[in-house]
Amino acid sequence: MKRSVRLYATITGACVTGALALFLAQNIGAQSTDSETDPFAGAAETESTSGAESESAAEPPEDSGDDWGDDDGGFGDFGEDDSGFGDFGEDPFAETGSDSAAGTATAGTAVEAHSVLPAPSSLKNDKLLNAELLERGKVVYGQHCSGCHGMEGDGNGPGAYGLLPKPRDFTTGVYKFRSTPSGYLPTDEDLVRSIRQGVLGASMPAYGLMPERDILAVSQYLKVFSEAWKDTSKYAAPLSLPGLPAWFHNDNDTWSKRVAEGRELYNTYCAACHGDNGDGKGAASGALVDNWNHPIKPADLRKAYIRSGRNLSDVFKAITTGLDGTPMVSFRESLSVEERWSLVAYIDSMRLKYYEDNKK
């Protein structure tokens, strides 16, 4: 019962924080730009291509299987339509009635509160979708994202004060949650996933009810804030990540053996930050900062989720790719695929113990 109350309180707090940030963005932003006119006037068209990844990015040969899809462009179900609209049709912005439940506006509407946002035409390279999609993303960003991430994308919006972890600074082009190797930009599918599912245990809410066209549009608009997206050498194909091994479900002897192996690996590579029992309070945890010198806390690995997802495969991905911009490095080169799964098995055992100890 206590665990349920704590979980409820955490979720409620995150929702209130997100709602407050959205309120501040819409009201403060609108007041500061009442004298502005149509933010879309004079916007130049950007080049229109599909989001296919660079042909020079080779997938690592060591991993097998791919639960994350093999669409190098990272668009998933959005398709490879050259217009960038995929299954949305020729005109995804056509409106037949009032605005959607997500509070979106039609593409031709002059949204004065967003006129101070960077123009999509400021970013041009062959990785972008068409200009109209970027313009739509500008509107969505102003309505739903600027409250925390700021009108300049620097993570210093009016709702960002006091938040830990800090909202993502999009101007750096550094992202924690990716399916690409450490040091590379995320795929478009990575961006869409983060927007749709949110960041668990943080102030970033899930936008699963937002129209797919708006999620795709704002995922592209984020790129206008950083020069990194102009550098095609920072693009890479997603890593081939194997699915959860069968022994996790139907071979207790193998699972127990892997747990024992994982315990040794954990003590060597993880305990200093995440703690001997996985509570995130290791000897080195108090002095940790991210790339921007903000305090950062290691994850409590006993909980049934990490910030990038609820599944054990998400834990494997975090160990493999690392979390760029944080002290959590990639172990793709230092640990084999089997060793990484053994480490996941030990983390799984800590979760089970924590649940048993606290279920009453």
C-alpha positions as CSV (number, residue, x, y, z in Angstrom):
1,M,0.0,0.0,0.0
2,K,2.8,2.4,0.9
3,R,4.5,1.7,-2.4
4,S,1.3,2.4,-4.3
5,V,0.8,5.7,-2.4
6,R,4.4,6.8,-3.2
7,L,4.0,5.9,-6.8
8,Y,0.7,7.8,-7.0
9,A,2.3,10.8,-5.4
10,T,5.2,10.7,-7.8
11,I,2.9,10.5,-10.9
12,T,0.6,13.2,-9.5
13,G,3.6,15.5,-8.9
14,A,4.9,15.1,-12.4
15,C,1.5,15.8,-13.9
16,V,1.1,19.0,-11.9
17,T,4.6,20.1,-12.8
18,G,3.9,19.5,-16.5
19,A,0.6,21.3,-16.4
20,L,2.1,24.3,-14.6
21,A,4.9,24.5,-17.2
22,L,2.4,24.4,-20.1
23,F,0.3,27.2,-18.4
24,L,3.4,29.4,-18.0
25,A,4.5,28.8,-21.6
26,Q,1.1,29.7,-23.1
27,N,0.5,32.8,-20.9
28,I,4.0,34.3,-20.4
29,G,4.9,33.6,-24.1
30,A,1.7,35.2,-25.3
31,Q,2.1,38.3,-23.2
32,S,5.7,38.9,-24.4
33,T,4.7,38.8,-28.0
34,D,1.3,40.5,-28.3
35,S,2.6,43.0,-30.9
36,E,4.0,40.3,-33.2
37,T,2.4,39.2,-36.4
38,D,2.3,36.0,-38.4
39,P,5.4,33.9,-37.4
40,F,5.3,32.1,-40.6
41,A,5.7,35.1,-42.9
42,G,8.7,34.9,-45.2
43,A,9.9,31.5,-44.0
44,A,12.1,29.9,-46.6
45,E,11.5,26.4,-47.8
46,T,13.9,23.8,-46.6
47,E,15.1,20.8,-48.6
48,S,12.7,17.8,-48.6
49,T,14.0,14.3,-48.3
50,S,13.4,11.1,-46.5
51,G,15.2,10.5,-43.2
52,A,17.4,7.7,-44.3
53,E,20.6,7.3,-42.3
54,S,24.0,7.9,-43.8
55,E,25.2,4.9,-45.9
56,S,28.6,5.2,-44.3
57,A,27.3,4.3,-40.9
58,A,27.9,0.6,-40.5
59,E,26.0,-1.4,-38.0
60,P,28.2,-3.2,-35.4
61,P,28.6,-6.9,-36.2
62,E,28.7,-8.2,-32.6
63,D,24.9,-7.9,-31.7
64,S,22.2,-10.1,-33.3
65,G,18.5,-9.6,-33.7
66,D,16.7,-6.3,-33.7
67,D,13.6,-5.5,-31.6
68,W,14.0,-1.9,-32.5
69,G,13.2,-2.2,-36.2
70,D,15.5,-1.9,-39.2
71,D,14.4,1.4,-40.6
72,D,17.7,3.3,-40.8
73,G,15.8,6.5,-41.2
74,G,14.2,6.0,-37.8
75,F,10.7,6.8,-39.0
76,G,9.1,3.5,-38.2
77,D,5.4,3.5,-39.3
78,F,5.8,6.9,-40.9
79,G,7.0,5.4,-44.1
80,E,9.6,6.6,-46.6
81,D,7.4,9.0,-48.5
82,D,9.7,11.6,-50.1
83,S,7.3,14.4,-49.0
84,G,8.0,13.5,-45.4
85,F,4.3,12.8,-44.6
86,G,4.3,9.0,-45.0
87,D,0.8,7.7,-44.1
88,F,-0.5,11.2,-43.3
89,G,-1.5,11.8,-46.9
90,E,-0.8,14.8,-49.1
91,D,-2.1,17.4,-46.7
92,P,-1.8,16.3,-43.1
93,F,-2.7,19.8,-41.9
94,A,-6.2,19.9,-43.5
95,E,-8.7,20.7,-40.8
96,T,-12.4,19.9,-41.1
97,G,-13.6,21.4,-37.8
98,S,-12.3,22.7,-34.5
99,D,-8.8,22.1,-33.2
100,S,-8.0,18.7,-31.9
101,A,-8.2,17.6,-28.2
102,A,-4.4,18.2,-27.9
103,G,-5.0,21.9,-28.4
104,T,-3.3,22.2,-31.8
105,A,-3.9,25.0,-34.3
106,T,-4.2,24.9,-38.1
107,A,-1.0,25.4,-40.1
108,G,-2.1,28.8,-41.5
109,T,-3.0,30.3,-38.1
110,A,-0.8,33.2,-36.9
111,V,0.3,32.1,-33.4
112,E,1.7,35.3,-32.0
113,A,3.1,33.7,-28.9
114,H,5.5,31.6,-31.0
115,S,6.9,34.3,-33.3
116,V,10.1,34.6,-31.3
117,L,11.0,30.9,-31.9
118,P,13.7,30.2,-34.5
119,A,12.5,30.0,-38.0
120,P,12.7,26.4,-39.5
121,S,14.5,27.9,-42.5
122,S,17.5,28.4,-40.3
123,L,18.4,24.7,-40.6
124,K,19.1,23.1,-44.0
125,N,20.5,19.7,-44.8
126,D,19.5,16.6,-46.6
127,K,18.3,14.9,-43.3
128,L,15.2,17.1,-42.9
129,L,11.6,16.6,-43.8
130,N,9.8,19.4,-45.8
131,A,9.4,23.0,-44.7
132,E,5.6,22.7,-44.0
133,L,6.2,19.9,-41.4
134,L,8.8,22.0,-39.7
135,E,6.5,25.0,-39.5
136,R,3.9,22.8,-37.9
137,G,6.5,21.6,-35.4
138,K,7.2,25.2,-34.5
139,V,3.6,25.7,-33.4
140,V,3.5,22.5,-31.4
141,Y,6.8,23.3,-29.7
142,G,5.6,26.7,-28.7
143,Q,2.4,25.2,-27.2
144,H,3.7,22.1,-25.5
145,C,7.5,22.3,-25.0
146,S,8.7,25.9,-24.6
147,G,7.5,26.1,-21.0
148,C,10.3,23.9,-19.8
149,H,12.7,23.7,-22.7
150,G,12.6,27.5,-23.4
151,M,11.9,29.5,-26.5
152,E,15.5,29.2,-27.5
153,G,15.6,25.4,-26.8
154,D,18.2,25.9,-24.0
155,G,16.3,24.1,-21.2
156,N,15.7,27.4,-19.4
157,G,11.9,27.9,-19.9
158,P,9.8,29.5,-17.1
159,G,8.8,26.1,-15.8
160,A,12.3,24.7,-15.6
161,Y,13.2,26.4,-12.3
162,G,13.9,23.8,-9.6
163,L,13.4,20.8,-11.9
164,L,15.8,17.8,-11.4
165,P,16.8,16.5,-13.8
166,K,17.0,19.7,-15.8
167,P,15.0,19.9,-19.1
168,R,17.0,18.9,-22.1
169,D,19.1,21.6,-23.7
170,F,18.5,21.1,-27.4
171,T,21.1,23.6,-28.4
172,T,23.9,21.1,-27.5
173,G,22.7,18.3,-29.8
174,V,23.5,15.8,-27.0
175,Y,20.8,13.3,-26.2
176,K,20.6,10.6,-23.4
177,F,18.1,8.2,-24.9
178,R,19.1,6.8,-28.3
179,S,19.4,3.6,-30.2
180,T,22.6,4.9,-31.9
181,P,26.2,4.5,-30.6
182,S,27.5,6.8,-28.0
183,G,28.5,10.2,-29.4
184,Y,26.0,10.1,-32.3
185,L,22.7,11.9,-32.7
186,P,19.4,10.0,-32.0
187,T,17.3,8.7,-34.9
188,D,14.0,10.3,-35.6
189,E,12.3,7.2,-34.2
190,D,14.2,7.8,-30.9
191,L,12.9,11.4,-30.7
192,V,9.4,10.3,-31.5
193,R,9.6,7.6,-28.8
194,S,10.8,10.0,-26.1
195,I,8.0,12.4,-26.9
196,R,5.3,9.7,-27.0
197,Q,6.2,7.9,-23.9
198,G,7.8,10.7,-21.8
199,V,10.7,10.3,-19.4
200,L,9.7,8.1,-16.4
201,G,10.6,9.6,-13.0
202,A,11.2,13.1,-14.5
203,S,9.0,16.1,-15.3
204,M,8.8,15.2,-19.0
205,P,5.2,13.9,-19.5
206,A,4.1,11.4,-22.1
207,Y,2.3,12.8,-25.1
208,G,0.8,9.6,-26.3
209,L,-2.6,11.3,-27.0
210,M,-1.0,13.9,-29.2
211,P,-1.8,13.4,-32.9
212,E,1.0,11.5,-34.7
213,R,1.5,14.3,-37.2
214,D,2.3,16.7,-34.4
215,I,4.7,14.3,-32.7
216,L,6.6,13.8,-35.9
217,A,6.5,17.6,-36.7
218,V,7.9,18.7,-33.3
219,S,10.5,15.9,-33.3
220,Q,11.9,17.5,-36.5
221,Y,11.6,21.1,-35.2
222,L,13.8,20.3,-32.2
223,K,16.7,20.2,-34.7
224,V,16.6,23.9,-35.5
225,F,18.2,24.6,-32.1
226,S,21.5,22.9,-32.7
227,E,24.2,23.1,-35.3
228,A,24.9,19.4,-34.6
229,W,22.1,18.4,-37.0
230,K,23.9,20.0,-39.9
231,D,26.9,17.7,-39.4
232,T,26.1,14.5,-41.2
233,S,29.1,12.8,-39.6
234,K,27.1,12.7,-36.4
235,Y,24.4,10.5,-38.0
236,A,24.6,6.8,-37.5
237,A,22.3,3.8,-38.1
238,P,20.6,2.4,-34.9
239,L,22.4,-0.4,-33.2
240,S,21.1,-3.9,-33.7
241,L,19.8,-4.8,-30.2
242,P,18.8,-8.4,-29.4
243,G,15.5,-9.2,-27.7
244,L,15.2,-10.6,-24.2
245,P,16.8,-14.1,-24.1
246,A,14.4,-17.0,-23.6
247,W,16.1,-18.1,-20.4
248,F,14.7,-15.1,-18.6
249,H,11.3,-16.8,-18.8
250,N,11.7,-20.5,-18.9
251,D,15.1,-21.6,-17.6
252,N,15.5,-20.8,-13.9
253,D,18.9,-22.6,-13.6
254,T,20.4,-20.5,-16.4
255,W,18.9,-17.3,-14.9
256,S,20.4,-18.0,-11.5
257,K,23.8,-18.7,-13.1
258,R,23.6,-15.4,-15.0
259,V,22.6,-13.5,-11.8
260,A,25.7,-14.8,-10.1
261,E,27.8,-13.7,-13.1
262,G,26.0,-10.3,-13.2
263,R,26.7,-9.7,-9.5
264,E,30.4,-9.8,-10.1
265,L,30.1,-7.4,-13.1
266,Y,27.9,-5.1,-11.1
267,N,30.3,-4.8,-8.3
268,T,33.1,-4.0,-10.7
269,Y,31.4,-1.5,-13.0
270,C,28.2,-0.2,-11.3
271,A,28.3,-0.3,-7.5
272,A,30.4,2.8,-7.1
273,C,27.6,5.0,-8.5
274,H,24.4,2.9,-8.2
275,G,25.2,1.5,-4.7
276,D,25.8,-2.0,-3.4
277,N,22.1,-2.8,-3.4
278,G,21.2,-0.7,-6.5
279,D,19.6,2.2,-4.6
280,G,21.5,4.8,-6.5
281,K,23.5,5.9,-3.4
282,G,27.0,4.6,-4.2
283,A,30.1,6.1,-2.7
284,A,30.7,8.3,-5.8
285,S,27.0,9.3,-6.3
286,G,27.1,12.5,-4.3
287,A,29.7,14.2,-6.5
288,L,28.3,13.3,-9.9
289,V,27.4,16.1,-12.4
290,D,26.4,16.1,-16.0
291,N,28.1,17.8,-18.9
292,W,26.6,21.1,-18.0
293,N,27.7,20.8,-14.3
294,H,24.2,20.1,-13.0
295,P,24.0,17.6,-10.2
296,I,22.8,14.2,-11.3
297,K,21.7,11.2,-9.4
298,P,22.3,7.6,-10.5
299,A,19.2,5.6,-11.2
300,D,17.7,3.5,-8.4
301,L,17.9,0.2,-10.2
302,R,15.6,-1.6,-7.7
303,K,12.6,0.2,-9.2
304,A,10.6,-1.4,-11.9
305,Y,11.6,1.1,-14.5
306,I,14.4,3.4,-15.7
307,R,13.8,6.8,-17.2
308,S,14.0,5.5,-20.8
309,G,11.5,2.6,-20.3
310,R,9.9,-0.1,-18.2
311,N,11.3,-3.2,-19.9
312,L,14.5,-5.2,-19.2
313,S,15.4,-4.6,-22.8
314,D,15.5,-0.9,-22.0
315,V,18.1,-1.6,-19.3
316,F,20.1,-3.5,-21.9
317,K,19.9,-0.6,-24.3
318,A,21.1,1.9,-21.7
319,I,24.0,-0.3,-20.8
320,T,24.9,-0.7,-24.5
321,T,24.5,2.9,-25.7
322,G,25.2,4.8,-22.5
323,L,23.5,8.1,-21.6
324,D,25.4,10.8,-23.5
325,G,25.9,14.0,-21.4
326,T,26.0,12.0,-18.1
327,P,28.5,9.9,-16.2
328,M,26.7,6.8,-17.5
329,V,29.1,5.6,-20.2
330,S,28.5,3.0,-22.9
331,F,29.6,-0.6,-22.1
332,R,29.3,-1.8,-25.7
333,E,33.0,-2.1,-26.1
334,S,34.0,-3.2,-22.6
335,L,31.3,-5.9,-22.1
336,S,30.1,-8.6,-24.4
337,V,26.5,-9.1,-25.3
338,E,26.3,-12.1,-22.9
339,E,27.9,-10.1,-20.1
340,R,25.5,-7.3,-20.6
341,W,22.6,-9.7,-20.3
342,S,24.1,-11.2,-17.1
343,L,24.2,-7.7,-15.7
344,V,20.6,-7.2,-16.6
345,A,19.7,-10.5,-14.9
346,Y,21.4,-9.3,-11.7
347,I,19.4,-6.0,-11.9
348,D,16.3,-8.0,-12.4
349,S,17.1,-10.0,-9.2
350,M,17.5,-6.8,-7.3
351,R,14.1,-5.6,-8.5
352,L,12.4,-8.8,-7.5
353,K,14.0,-8.6,-4.0
354,Y,12.9,-5.0,-3.6
355,Y,9.4,-5.9,-4.6
356,E,9.2,-8.8,-2.1
357,D,10.6,-6.6,0.7
358,N,8.1,-3.8,0.1
359,K,4.9,-5.5,-1.2
360,K,3.2,-5.4,2.3
